[in-house]
Amino acid sequence: MKIEFNNRVAIVTGAGAGLGRSHALELAKRGAKVVVNDLGGAADGTGGSMTPAQEVVDTIIKAGGEAIVSGANVAEYAQVETMVSEAMDKWGRVDVLVNNAGILRDKSFVKMELIDFQLVLDVHLTGSVNCTKAVWEIMRDQGYGRIAMTTSSSGMYGNFGQANYGAAKAGLVGLMNTLCIEGAKYDIRVNALSPVAHTRMTEGLIPEAALSLLTPESVTAGLVTLVAENSPNRTVLCAGAGGYARTVITETDGIYLAPEDQTPENVLAAMDKINDMAGAQEFTQGFQQSEKFVGKAMQG
């Protein structure tokens, strides 16, 4: 069944170049009316220009689609509210939000200035919170919404020199985990995309021979899946170079220690059993962990 977005309105942040541009063009091609948001700065967040976003809007309109430009800084909630108001004034609804905007300030943690840590959190994490907050009641009232966070392997597995980026990207998975619970009864589905693509943010990091495979379009195929009407919910979809996989957080079955045995020495001695993946589970709500531990204690 073909995925279409006829009569749907989508906001894509960081859509002036790279993945965001690819996402916006594909959503428009499939019928969505698109707010193309981009501050137009460099990869580190400095500077600004409306030109990249306007070029994407012009491309969409030339192809027969509908789009408007937004230069809102996602880290500033007042600007985000204005962006969402402009979409509502023009089209009367917001169905899809793609939180894609991001910057890089890579350095080893010992050399990283705290301002560089904060700025990355502000754009990736707080920016996604701001945009999601601004559309949440709209989606709740209309009984429909699809939201995609953009996470990263750096957040889930770590990457040297990216403590700030990794912390922000891991935070987005935590945000998704709660919002998909709160949004479920309103048919608001929240997922996360973990992309691998060759963009200006990966310049110099990936061997030349692999670059031709790492197209933004291969990632966008995953993104469109996550915001489709029949999308999954609470899924971290990894996409790149034609590969698609899901990252799942699991918890080992673990052990139980009786009260008199609950010492750090005994916990350390049992680490092999604690690490044993046999019987590991994926939890979808935090209380499931509590239920497991209380159940073990009751059996003990």
Backbone torsions as a table, in degrees:
resi	resn	phi	psi	omega
1	MET	NA	127.0	-177.6
2	LYS	-68.6	134.5	177.5
3	ILE	-84.9	121.8	-179.3
4	GLU	-129.9	158.7	-178.6
5	PHE	-129.8	33.9	178.6
6	ASN	-60.5	133.0	-178.8
7	ASN	66.4	13.4	175.0
8	ARG	-100.7	149.0	178.3
9	VAL	-116.3	128.8	-177.6
10	ALA	-122.3	139.9	170.7
11	ILE	-110.6	126.3	177.5
12	VAL	-121.6	118.4	179.9
13	THR	-90.1	152.7	-177.4
14	GLY	61.3	38.6	-170.2
15	ALA	-97.4	11.4	-178.5
16	GLY	-79.7	-18.9	-176.9
17	ALA	-157.2	170.7	172.0
18	GLY	58.0	-136.1	-176.8
19	LEU	-62.3	-43.6	-178.2
20	GLY	-59.7	-43.2	176.9
21	ARG	-59.6	-46.1	178.6
22	SER	-61.0	-43.5	178.5
23	HIS	-60.6	-47.7	-176.7
24	ALA	-62.6	-44.2	-178.6
25	LEU	-64.8	-40.5	-178.7
26	GLU	-70.6	-40.2	176.8
27	LEU	-62.3	-42.2	178.5
28	ALA	-64.8	-41.6	179.0
29	LYS	-59.1	-30.6	-178.8
30	ARG	-95.4	13.1	170.0
31	GLY	108.0	-5.9	-177.6
32	ALA	-74.6	146.7	166.7
33	LYS	-88.1	128.7	-165.7
34	VAL	-122.0	131.4	166.3
35	VAL	-90.4	113.8	-179.1
36	VAL	-94.3	103.3	-177.1
37	ASN	-102.1	131.6	172.4
38	ASP	-164.1	133.9	176.2
39	LEU	-76.6	-20.7	176.0
40	GLY	75.7	24.3	-179.8
41	GLY	-89.6	-179.3	175.7
42	ALA	-74.5	174.8	-178.2
43	ALA	-60.8	-25.4	179.0
44	ASP	-91.1	5.3	175.7
45	GLY	92.0	-3.3	-179.9
46	THR	-82.6	155.2	178.2
47	GLY	77.3	-171.5	-180.0
48	GLY	176.2	143.9	179.0
49	SER	-162.2	138.3	177.9
50	MET	-80.5	-9.9	-172.1
51	THR	-59.1	-48.4	-178.9
52	PRO	-58.9	-46.7	-179.7
53	ALA	-64.6	-40.6	180.0
54	GLN	-63.7	-36.6	178.0
55	GLU	-64.3	-36.9	177.2
56	VAL	-66.9	-43.6	177.1
57	VAL	-59.7	-45.5	180.0
58	ASP	-60.7	-39.0	178.9
59	THR	-64.0	-42.7	179.3
60	ILE	-64.5	-46.2	-178.6
61	ILE	-65.2	-40.2	179.1
62	LYS	-61.2	-31.7	179.7
63	ALA	-85.0	3.1	177.4
64	GLY	96.7	7.3	-179.7
65	GLY	-94.6	-175.7	178.7
66	GLU	-121.5	134.5	-179.2
67	ALA	-160.5	152.0	172.2
68	ILE	-132.0	156.8	-177.7
69	VAL	-99.1	148.3	174.3
70	SER	-139.5	130.0	175.8
71	GLY	-102.5	20.0	-177.2
72	ALA	-60.8	138.9	171.0
73	ASN	-84.3	114.3	-174.1
74	VAL	-64.0	-19.3	178.8
75	ALA	-77.5	-8.1	179.9
76	GLU	-112.5	109.1	-171.7
77	TYR	-61.6	-37.7	-179.8
78	ALA	-60.5	-39.4	178.1
79	GLN	-68.2	-37.6	177.7
80	VAL	-64.5	-43.0	177.3
81	GLU	-58.5	-41.5	178.0
82	THR	-62.7	-42.9	177.9
83	MET	-58.7	-46.2	-179.0
84	VAL	-67.5	-38.7	177.3
85	SER	-61.6	-39.0	178.5
86	GLU	-63.9	-39.4	176.9
87	ALA	-65.4	-42.5	179.8
88	MET	-66.6	-40.8	179.3
89	ASP	-62.4	-36.4	-176.3
90	LYS	-84.3	-41.5	-171.7
91	TRP	-122.6	-13.3	172.8
92	GLY	82.0	4.6	179.5
93	ARG	-164.5	164.1	170.9
94	VAL	-137.0	119.5	-175.5
95	ASP	-105.3	-31.1	-173.4
96	VAL	-132.4	133.6	172.4
97	LEU	-125.8	124.0	175.9
98	VAL	-111.9	106.3	178.6
99	ASN	-85.1	95.0	-173.9
100	ASN	-117.5	-20.0	-174.1
101	ALA	-59.3	139.7	179.2
102	GLY	-165.1	162.3	175.2
103	ILE	-135.8	166.3	176.1
104	LEU	-124.1	137.3	171.3
105	ARG	-138.4	65.0	-172.9
106	ASP	-73.6	132.1	171.7
107	LYS	-165.8	154.7	173.1
108	SER	-62.1	150.7	-172.6
109	PHE	-58.5	-36.0	-178.1
110	VAL	-66.9	-27.3	-178.8
111	LYS	-97.8	-9.0	-173.5
112	MET	-77.6	127.8	173.1
113	GLU	-74.1	144.4	-179.3
114	LEU	-61.1	-30.0	178.1
115	ILE	-63.6	-34.1	177.8
116	ASP	-70.6	-31.8	175.0
117	PHE	-67.4	-48.1	-176.1
118	GLN	-64.8	-41.5	-177.9
119	LEU	-63.3	-39.7	178.8
120	VAL	-66.8	-42.2	174.9
121	LEU	-61.4	-41.0	-177.7
122	ASP	-59.5	-43.1	-176.0
123	VAL	-79.2	-53.5	-174.3
124	HIS	-70.6	-54.4	-172.5
125	LEU	-86.2	-58.5	-179.3
126	THR	-64.7	-36.0	177.2
127	GLY	-60.3	-41.4	177.6
128	SER	-68.7	-37.7	175.1
129	VAL	-61.6	-47.1	-178.6
130	ASN	-58.7	-48.3	-177.9
131	CYS	-66.4	-40.5	179.9
132	THR	-66.8	-42.6	178.2
133	LYS	-60.7	-39.3	-176.2
134	ALA	-69.7	-24.2	180.0
135	VAL	-105.9	-9.5	-170.1
136	TRP	-60.4	-49.4	-178.5
137	GLU	-67.3	-33.1	175.9
138	ILE	-61.2	-49.0	179.6
139	MET	-65.1	-39.0	178.1
140	ARG	-62.7	-45.8	-177.5
141	ASP	-67.3	-32.8	179.7
142	GLN	-88.7	-6.3	176.6
143	GLY	69.8	31.0	-179.8
144	TYR	-164.8	136.9	174.5
145	GLY	-172.0	145.1	175.3
146	ARG	-130.8	122.2	-177.0
147	ILE	-125.4	131.7	176.2
148	ALA	-118.5	123.3	169.0
149	MET	-86.4	157.5	173.2
150	THR	-114.4	106.8	178.7
151	THR	-98.5	-160.8	-176.6
152	SER	-163.3	153.6	172.9
153	SER	-60.8	-26.7	177.0
154	SER	-62.8	-34.6	179.0
155	GLY	-75.7	-34.2	-175.1
156	MET	-89.9	-28.2	-174.6
157	TYR	-125.6	-15.8	-179.3
158	GLY	93.8	154.2	178.5
159	ASN	-159.8	129.3	-176.3
160	PHE	-57.4	134.2	176.7
161	GLY	84.1	6.5	-176.5
162	GLN	-129.1	43.3	178.2
163	ALA	-61.0	-40.9	-179.9
164	ASN	-67.8	-49.0	-179.4
165	TYR	-63.6	-45.0	-179.8
166	GLY	-63.5	-40.3	178.5
167	ALA	-63.5	-42.7	179.5
168	ALA	-64.6	-43.4	-176.2
169	LYS	-70.4	-35.1	175.0
170	ALA	-67.5	-37.4	177.7
171	GLY	-59.8	-33.5	180.0
172	LEU	-67.4	-31.3	175.8
173	VAL	-68.2	-41.0	175.9
174	GLY	-62.4	-39.7	177.1
175	LEU	-62.5	-46.4	177.5
176	MET	-57.5	-44.6	-174.5
177	ASN	-59.0	-36.4	179.0
178	THR	-84.2	-42.0	-177.1
179	LEU	-64.8	-33.1	179.7
180	CYS	-68.1	-27.1	175.0
181	ILE	-72.4	-47.8	-177.0
182	GLU	-69.3	-27.7	-176.9
183	GLY	-91.2	-10.0	-170.1
184	ALA	-56.7	-44.3	-175.3
185	LYS	-72.4	-11.1	176.8
186	TYR	-104.1	11.5	-175.5
187	ASP	56.4	38.1	169.9
188	ILE	-99.9	114.9	-179.3
189	ARG	-106.4	136.1	-175.1
190	VAL	-126.2	123.3	-179.6
191	ASN	-130.6	176.0	178.2
192	ALA	-134.8	138.1	176.6
193	LEU	-103.4	132.0	174.5
194	SER	-114.8	97.2	-170.1
195	PRO	-92.0	151.7	166.2
196	VAL	-127.6	113.0	-179.3
197	ALA	-152.1	160.6	176.4
198	HIS	-92.5	105.0	176.2
199	THR	-131.4	-177.3	180.0
200	ARG	-63.4	-21.8	179.5
201	MET	-77.3	-13.9	178.1
202	THR	-110.7	8.1	-178.9
203	GLU	-54.3	125.4	177.1
204	GLY	84.3	-4.6	-176.5
205	LEU	-98.7	-17.7	-171.3
206	ILE	-122.1	135.6	179.6
207	PRO	-57.0	142.6	-177.1
208	GLU	-54.8	-38.9	-175.9
209	ALA	-62.1	-25.8	-177.2
210	ALA	-91.7	-13.5	-170.7
211	LEU	-63.0	-35.3	-177.1
212	SER	-64.6	-23.4	179.6
213	LEU	-84.0	-24.9	-172.8
214	LEU	-90.4	68.6	-177.6
215	THR	-88.0	146.1	172.6
216	PRO	-57.8	-33.5	-178.1
217	GLU	-62.6	-34.5	179.5
218	SER	-67.0	-31.8	176.4
219	VAL	-75.2	-39.9	-178.6
220	THR	-60.5	-32.3	176.1
221	ALA	-57.9	-37.9	176.7
222	GLY	-71.2	-41.5	179.9
223	LEU	-60.5	-46.5	-178.9
224	VAL	-61.5	-36.2	175.4
225	THR	-58.2	-41.1	-174.9
226	LEU	-74.0	-18.7	-178.7
227	VAL	-115.4	10.7	177.6
228	ALA	-71.5	163.4	-179.9
229	GLU	-60.3	-39.8	179.3
230	ASN	-99.8	36.9	-179.6
231	SER	-66.9	162.1	169.4
232	PRO	-73.1	-174.5	175.4
233	ASN	-138.6	141.9	178.1
234	ARG	59.9	44.8	-179.1
235	THR	-118.5	130.3	170.0
236	VAL	-96.9	104.0	-177.4
237	LEU	-99.6	121.4	178.2
238	CYS	-94.3	134.6	-174.8
239	ALA	-145.6	136.9	175.7
240	GLY	168.5	140.7	176.3
241	ALA	57.7	27.8	-179.5
242	GLY	85.9	0.5	177.5
243	GLY	-98.8	140.4	-179.7
244	TYR	-137.7	127.8	-177.6
245	ALA	-149.0	169.1	179.0
246	ARG	-118.9	133.0	171.9
247	THR	-90.3	130.8	-178.0
248	VAL	-127.2	129.5	173.9
249	ILE	-87.2	122.0	179.4
250	THR	-120.8	161.7	178.0
251	GLU	-125.7	131.3	178.8
252	THR	-66.7	160.4	179.9
253	ASP	-64.5	-36.3	175.1
254	GLY	77.2	-164.4	-175.9
255	ILE	-131.3	169.8	171.2
256	TYR	-124.3	133.8	173.2
257	LEU	-115.9	132.9	176.2
258	ALA	-64.9	156.2	-176.4
259	PRO	-48.1	-43.0	-177.1
260	GLU	-71.9	-14.6	-178.7
261	ASP	-103.2	2.4	-174.2
262	GLN	-82.3	73.9	178.6
263	THR	-120.1	155.6	177.4
264	PRO	-61.8	-30.5	178.3
265	GLU	-62.7	-42.1	-179.5
266	ASN	-71.7	-35.1	176.5
267	VAL	-63.9	-46.3	-179.6
268	LEU	-62.7	-40.2	-179.4
269	ALA	-66.0	-24.0	-176.5
270	ALA	-99.0	12.5	-174.4
271	MET	-59.3	-33.6	178.1
272	ASP	-62.0	-42.9	178.0
273	LYS	-69.7	-37.7	178.4
274	ILE	-63.3	-35.9	-179.4
275	ASN	-80.8	-11.6	-177.0
276	ASP	-60.2	121.9	-176.3
277	MET	-80.3	-8.1	178.2
278	ALA	-60.9	125.5	179.6
279	GLY	81.7	9.8	178.1
280	ALA	-63.1	148.3	-176.5
281	GLN	-129.8	153.4	168.6
282	GLU	-96.8	120.9	176.5
283	PHE	-96.3	146.7	178.7
284	THR	-113.7	-3.3	173.6
285	GLN	-148.7	145.8	-173.4
286	GLY	-59.0	-33.4	-175.3
287	PHE	-67.2	-17.2	-179.9
288	GLN	-64.5	-33.3	175.7
289	GLN	-64.6	-44.0	178.1
290	SER	-60.5	-44.0	179.3
291	GLU	-59.7	-40.8	-179.2
292	LYS	-63.1	-48.9	-177.0
293	PHE	-67.2	-40.1	178.4
294	VAL	-66.1	-38.4	177.4
295	GLY	-60.6	-43.4	178.9
296	LYS	-63.6	-40.6	179.7
297	ALA	-64.9	-39.8	179.2
298	MET	-64.7	-40.1	177.4
299	GLN	-65.4	-37.3	-179.3
300	GLY	-68.0	NA	NA
